[in-house]
């Protein structure tokens, strides 16, 4: 195999049997630069050499002028011979950098390339220069190495798996958000006692009672809903109480405005004030009003219910507009 120095362009011929599986390297005798022959370079050279030999076997024989009597006989198959003309002198290397055994001979940069002598088929005449030029043109391009093909396959598989994993992750996150329940406050340890209802002189229904906290910690969030029924058992309205403050509806604000109440201050207080905190092992009283109730009130039922603070805050702000 022929190889040139990458620095000074000096040509070297290396015997095939000197090139190991992983390649070789040696120092240039002219500039001391390391010249390398990798396993990939040797593999491409071997493929090109095999393709050229196949073309020689199937092409028609061409007769050429007989060689001079002094011409040397063809070299055995696979051997490397120096270029025609006077044999170049090998420049010795310094004692610290001995010449590797893999280098068979070297040729000056001006020597013509492609001095490989291939073994001809039995009884075949030496190939002419025109035939060698045709063989060089028709030699197929070396196929990619196995290492490159394997790398491309693994890269493609890795990309496909990445897209699949991303789709699965996106689907799981989306499903989790759809199935996620709101965080509700707890009513554990809270009970209502002494609930009673009465009609006030102005005709409003007043519901009073007490919320008892049986836990050893205070309760900062409690929510009471009173359903008011008529004689047929139909719910006429729902009165809502959050932390001791009634949540008024738009109908309630209109009635209070007719009664001369400052509705804007009442709305601001409903959004800003914290409300009543029930102490540990303590209790808190409450009042709820059904303003100007319809005729036919028969009963009511009050209950403590868990709630979503975010959603309830939105509801209160919507009613206060």
Number of C-alpha atoms within 10 A of each C-alpha: 24 20 18 19 21 13 13 14 15 20 21 22 21 20 18 16 10 14 18 13 11 10 15 17 14 19 18 27 20 16 13 15 14 13 18 16 19 15 16 16 13 19 17 16 15 15 16 18 17 12 18 19 17 13 14 19 13 8 10 8 13 11 11 11 8 8 11 7 7 6 7 8 8 13 13 12 10 15 17 20 16 18 17 9 7 7 11 13 10 12 11 12 15 10 7 6 13 12 16 12 10 17 20 16 18 23 21 17 14 9 15 11 12 11 15 17 17 19 16 16 11 7 6 13 15 20 16 12 10 8 15 14 10 11 18 14 10 12 17 12 10 13 11 11 12 9 9 9 12 10 10 11 10 11 12 11 10 12 11 11 12 12 11 12 12 11 11 12 12 12 12 12 10 12 11 11 10 9 8 9 9 11 11 12 15 16 16 12 13 20 14 18 13 9 16 14 15 12 13 11 7 8 13 16 18 15 20 16 17 16 21 20 22 17 14 11 13 15 24 13 19 22 19 22 17 19 16 21 18 16 10 9 12 12 14 15 15 15 20 19 20 18 19 22 19 18 19 21 15 12 11 16 20 12 14 16 12 10 9 8 13 12 17 13 9 14 18 12 13 19 13 8 10 14 15 17 16 22 17 14 15 17 19 16 16 18 16 22 22 19 19 13 15 12 8 11 17 12 13 20 13 19 11 18 14 15 19 13 14 11 10 13 11 11 13 16 13 11 15 19 8
